[in-house]
Amino acid sequence: MRLTVLGSGSPEPYARRASAGHLLEIGDETLLFDCGGGAVSRLIEAGQTPGDVDYLFFSHLHSDHMLDYARLIHAAWEIDDKAIRVFGPKPIKHIHERIFGADGALAHDLTARTEYPPSQDVWRARGGQAPRPWPAPEITEVAPGFNLETENWRLTSCSVPHAQPFLDCMAFRVDAPAGSFVYSGDAGLCDALRDLAQDAHTLLHWCYRPDGQSASPLMERMTPTPSEISKMAKAAGVQRLLLTHFRTSMDDAGTFERALGVLKSDFGAQGRVVEDLDVYEF
């Protein structure tokens, strides 16, 4: 099992960090958790293609977790007509239709690619048959508590506090013979996430605010600091803690080094702040 960080940043445009995207390979299956802006470029930089993705799981539908959805689906379709299995909260089906449907934003493009005779010739030369279908990922709308089991792994989920009631927000856990991986999405600390992460090998948790940075009472509850995350992860028996979703200001030398110091002191040697294209083996 192998985790590749595709996007370790926030909504801020930032060369160092793309928005949220995390690739988990289990045997010959590839799972993608979130697909924010820049994640597909990082996927290609990591030596993969959109057509390699078998499953896409959305933790929630904030733009920085799903802006590259259209690119991923279109590119997978263009490569080999790959139908990715997509799982996400409502209204992911509606969003898909607004992009790829008959009246969607890309309808003009898809009409040209499937009906323009030279484009049809290109499609046939690649082994395709007319009429060429439009992108058709298998989309399943899910809610917290959703689970999925295959021969090689089992996925479970829970609700986490973030943007309710406007968005459903979820965390995911994947258990496989090689180990267990938990992805918090964007989460305030809560009992459900702590239970989901119990005795996990690796917890990948968002971190939007460093220790010592003031915030409103509501933001404090929703944006745990490195020390708070570390203490929760250690209490849950997590073996490796990875922090993601760093903002540009958090990469200032002093702030970044303090976060690393807190991880080492409050969690231990297996605490990390991830960077784009980092790879972690299980």
Secondary structure as a PSIPRED ss2 file (coil, helix, strand):
# PSIPRED VFORMAT (PSIPRED V4.0)

   1 M C   1.000  0.000  0.000
   2 R E   0.000  0.000  1.000
   3 L E   0.000  0.000  1.000
   4 T E   0.000  0.000  1.000
   5 V E   0.000  0.000  1.000
   6 L E   0.000  0.000  1.000
   7 G E   0.000  0.000  1.000
   8 S C   1.000  0.000  0.000
   9 G C   1.000  0.000  0.000
  10 S C   1.000  0.000  0.000
  11 P C   1.000  0.000  0.000
  12 E C   1.000  0.000  0.000
  13 P C   1.000  0.000  0.000
  14 Y C   1.000  0.000  0.000
  15 A C   1.000  0.000  0.000
  16 R C   1.000  0.000  0.000
  17 R C   1.000  0.000  0.000
  18 A C   1.000  0.000  0.000
  19 S C   1.000  0.000  0.000
  20 A C   1.000  0.000  0.000
  21 G E   0.000  0.000  1.000
  22 H E   0.000  0.000  1.000
  23 L E   0.000  0.000  1.000
  24 L E   0.000  0.000  1.000
  25 E E   0.000  0.000  1.000
  26 I E   0.000  0.000  1.000
  27 G C   1.000  0.000  0.000
  28 D C   1.000  0.000  0.000
  29 E E   0.000  0.000  1.000
  30 T E   0.000  0.000  1.000
  31 L E   0.000  0.000  1.000
  32 L E   0.000  0.000  1.000
  33 F E   0.000  0.000  1.000
  34 D C   1.000  0.000  0.000
  35 C C   1.000  0.000  0.000
  36 G C   1.000  0.000  0.000
  37 G C   1.000  0.000  0.000
  38 G C   1.000  0.000  0.000
  39 A H   0.000  1.000  0.000
  40 V H   0.000  1.000  0.000
  41 S H   0.000  1.000  0.000
  42 R H   0.000  1.000  0.000
  43 L H   0.000  1.000  0.000
  44 I H   0.000  1.000  0.000
  45 E H   0.000  1.000  0.000
  46 A C   1.000  0.000  0.000
  47 G C   1.000  0.000  0.000
  48 Q C   1.000  0.000  0.000
  49 T C   1.000  0.000  0.000
  50 P H   0.000  1.000  0.000
  51 G H   0.000  1.000  0.000
  52 D H   0.000  1.000  0.000
  53 V C   1.000  0.000  0.000
  54 D C   1.000  0.000  0.000
  55 Y E   0.000  0.000  1.000
  56 L E   0.000  0.000  1.000
  57 F E   0.000  0.000  1.000
  58 F C   1.000  0.000  0.000
  59 S C   1.000  0.000  0.000
  60 H C   1.000  0.000  0.000
  61 L C   1.000  0.000  0.000
  62 H C   1.000  0.000  0.000
  63 S H   0.000  1.000  0.000
  64 D H   0.000  1.000  0.000
  65 H H   0.000  1.000  0.000
  66 M C   1.000  0.000  0.000
  67 L C   1.000  0.000  0.000
  68 D C   1.000  0.000  0.000
  69 Y H   0.000  1.000  0.000
  70 A H   0.000  1.000  0.000
  71 R H   0.000  1.000  0.000
  72 L H   0.000  1.000  0.000
  73 I H   0.000  1.000  0.000
  74 H H   0.000  1.000  0.000
  75 A H   0.000  1.000  0.000
  76 A H   0.000  1.000  0.000
  77 W H   0.000  1.000  0.000
  78 E H   0.000  1.000  0.000
  79 I H   0.000  1.000  0.000
  80 D H   0.000  1.000  0.000
  81 D C   1.000  0.000  0.000
  82 K C   1.000  0.000  0.000
  83 A C   1.000  0.000  0.000
  84 I C   1.000  0.000  0.000
  85 R E   0.000  0.000  1.000
  86 V E   0.000  0.000  1.000
  87 F E   0.000  0.000  1.000
  88 G E   0.000  0.000  1.000
  89 P C   1.000  0.000  0.000
  90 K C   1.000  0.000  0.000
  91 P C   1.000  0.000  0.000
  92 I H   0.000  1.000  0.000
  93 K H   0.000  1.000  0.000
  94 H H   0.000  1.000  0.000
  95 I H   0.000  1.000  0.000
  96 H H   0.000  1.000  0.000
  97 E H   0.000  1.000  0.000
  98 R H   0.000  1.000  0.000
  99 I H   0.000  1.000  0.000
 100 F H   0.000  1.000  0.000
 101 G C   1.000  0.000  0.000
 102 A C   1.000  0.000  0.000
 103 D C   1.000  0.000  0.000
 104 G C   1.000  0.000  0.000
 105 A C   1.000  0.000  0.000
 106 L C   1.000  0.000  0.000
 107 A H   0.000  1.000  0.000
 108 H H   0.000  1.000  0.000
 109 D H   0.000  1.000  0.000
 110 L H   0.000  1.000  0.000
 111 T H   0.000  1.000  0.000
 112 A H   0.000  1.000  0.000
 113 R H   0.000  1.000  0.000
 114 T H   0.000  1.000  0.000
 115 E H   0.000  1.000  0.000
 116 Y C   1.000  0.000  0.000
 117 P H   0.000  1.000  0.000
 118 P H   0.000  1.000  0.000
 119 S H   0.000  1.000  0.000
 120 Q H   0.000  1.000  0.000
 121 D H   0.000  1.000  0.000
 122 V H   0.000  1.000  0.000
 123 W H   0.000  1.000  0.000
 124 R H   0.000  1.000  0.000
 125 A H   0.000  1.000  0.000
 126 R C   1.000  0.000  0.000
 127 G C   1.000  0.000  0.000
 128 G C   1.000  0.000  0.000
 129 Q C   1.000  0.000  0.000
 130 A C   1.000  0.000  0.000
 131 P C   1.000  0.000  0.000
 132 R C   1.000  0.000  0.000
 133 P C   1.000  0.000  0.000
 134 W C   1.000  0.000  0.000
 135 P C   1.000  0.000  0.000
 136 A C   1.000  0.000  0.000
 137 P C   1.000  0.000  0.000
 138 E E   0.000  0.000  1.000
 139 I E   0.000  0.000  1.000
 140 T E   0.000  0.000  1.000
 141 E E   0.000  0.000  1.000
 142 V C   1.000  0.000  0.000
 143 A C   1.000  0.000  0.000
 144 P C   1.000  0.000  0.000
 145 G C   1.000  0.000  0.000
 146 F C   1.000  0.000  0.000
 147 N C   1.000  0.000  0.000
 148 L E   0.000  0.000  1.000
 149 E E   0.000  0.000  1.000
 150 T C   1.000  0.000  0.000
 151 E C   1.000  0.000  0.000
 152 N C   1.000  0.000  0.000
 153 W C   1.000  0.000  0.000
 154 R E   0.000  0.000  1.000
 155 L E   0.000  0.000  1.000
 156 T E   0.000  0.000  1.000
 157 S E   0.000  0.000  1.000
 158 C E   0.000  0.000  1.000
 159 S E   0.000  0.000  1.000
 160 V C   1.000  0.000  0.000
 161 P C   1.000  0.000  0.000
 162 H C   1.000  0.000  0.000
 163 A C   1.000  0.000  0.000
 164 Q C   1.000  0.000  0.000
 165 P C   1.000  0.000  0.000
 166 F C   1.000  0.000  0.000
 167 L C   1.000  0.000  0.000
 168 D C   1.000  0.000  0.000
 169 C C   1.000  0.000  0.000
 170 M E   0.000  0.000  1.000
 171 A E   0.000  0.000  1.000
 172 F E   0.000  0.000  1.000
 173 R E   0.000  0.000  1.000
 174 V E   0.000  0.000  1.000
 175 D E   0.000  0.000  1.000
 176 A E   0.000  0.000  1.000
 177 P C   1.000  0.000  0.000
 178 A C   1.000  0.000  0.000
 179 G E   0.000  0.000  1.000
 180 S E   0.000  0.000  1.000
 181 F E   0.000  0.000  1.000
 182 V E   0.000  0.000  1.000
 183 Y E   0.000  0.000  1.000
 184 S C   1.000  0.000  0.000
 185 G C   1.000  0.000  0.000
 186 D C   1.000  0.000  0.000
 187 A C   1.000  0.000  0.000
 188 G C   1.000  0.000  0.000
 189 L C   1.000  0.000  0.000
 190 C C   1.000  0.000  0.000
 191 D H   0.000  1.000  0.000
 192 A H   0.000  1.000  0.000
 193 L H   0.000  1.000  0.000
 194 R H   0.000  1.000  0.000
 195 D H   0.000  1.000  0.000
 196 L H   0.000  1.000  0.000
 197 A C   1.000  0.000  0.000
 198 Q C   1.000  0.000  0.000
 199 D C   1.000  0.000  0.000
 200 A C   1.000  0.000  0.000
 201 H C   1.000  0.000  0.000
 202 T E   0.000  0.000  1.000
 203 L E   0.000  0.000  1.000
 204 L E   0.000  0.000  1.000
 205 H E   0.000  0.000  1.000
 206 W E   0.000  0.000  1.000
 207 C C   1.000  0.000  0.000
 208 Y C   1.000  0.000  0.000
 209 R C   1.000  0.000  0.000
 210 P C   1.000  0.000  0.000
 211 D C   1.000  0.000  0.000
 212 G C   1.000  0.000  0.000
 213 Q C   1.000  0.000  0.000
 214 S C   1.000  0.000  0.000
 215 A C   1.000  0.000  0.000
 216 S C   1.000  0.000  0.000
 217 P H   0.000  1.000  0.000
 218 L H   0.000  1.000  0.000
 219 M H   0.000  1.000  0.000
 220 E H   0.000  1.000  0.000
 221 R H   0.000  1.000  0.000
 222 M H   0.000  1.000  0.000
 223 T C   1.000  0.000  0.000
 224 P C   1.000  0.000  0.000
 225 T C   1.000  0.000  0.000
 226 P H   0.000  1.000  0.000
 227 S H   0.000  1.000  0.000
 228 E H   0.000  1.000  0.000
 229 I H   0.000  1.000  0.000
 230 S H   0.000  1.000  0.000
 231 K H   0.000  1.000  0.000
 232 M H   0.000  1.000  0.000
 233 A H   0.000  1.000  0.000
 234 K H   0.000  1.000  0.000
 235 A H   0.000  1.000  0.000
 236 A C   1.000  0.000  0.000
 237 G C   1.000  0.000  0.000
 238 V C   1.000  0.000  0.000
 239 Q C   1.000  0.000  0.000
 240 R E   0.000  0.000  1.000
 241 L E   0.000  0.000  1.000
 242 L E   0.000  0.000  1.000
 243 L E   0.000  0.000  1.000
 244 T E   0.000  0.000  1.000
 245 H C   1.000  0.000  0.000
 246 F C   1.000  0.000  0.000
 247 R C   1.000  0.000  0.000
 248 T H   0.000  1.000  0.000
 249 S H   0.000  1.000  0.000
 250 M H   0.000  1.000  0.000
 251 D H   0.000  1.000  0.000
 252 D C   1.000  0.000  0.000
 253 A H   0.000  1.000  0.000
 254 G H   0.000  1.000  0.000
 255 T H   0.000  1.000  0.000
 256 F H   0.000  1.000  0.000
 257 E H   0.000  1.000  0.000
 258 R H   0.000  1.000  0.000
 259 A H   0.000  1.000  0.000
 260 L H   0.000  1.000  0.000
 261 G H   0.000  1.000  0.000
 262 V H   0.000  1.000  0.000
 263 L H   0.000  1.000  0.000
 264 K H   0.000  1.000  0.000
 265 S H   0.000  1.000  0.000
 266 D H   0.000  1.000  0.000
 267 F C   1.000  0.000  0.000
 268 G C   1.000  0.000  0.000
 269 A C   1.000  0.000  0.000
 270 Q C   1.000  0.000  0.000
 271 G E   0.000  0.000  1.000
 272 R E   0.000  0.000  1.000
 273 V E   0.000  0.000  1.000
 274 V C   1.000  0.000  0.000
 275 E C   1.000  0.000  0.000
 276 D C   1.000  0.000  0.000
 277 L C   1.000  0.000  0.000
 278 D C   1.000  0.000  0.000
 279 V E   0.000  0.000  1.000
 280 Y E   0.000  0.000  1.000
 281 E E   0.000  0.000  1.000
 282 F C   1.000  0.000  0.000
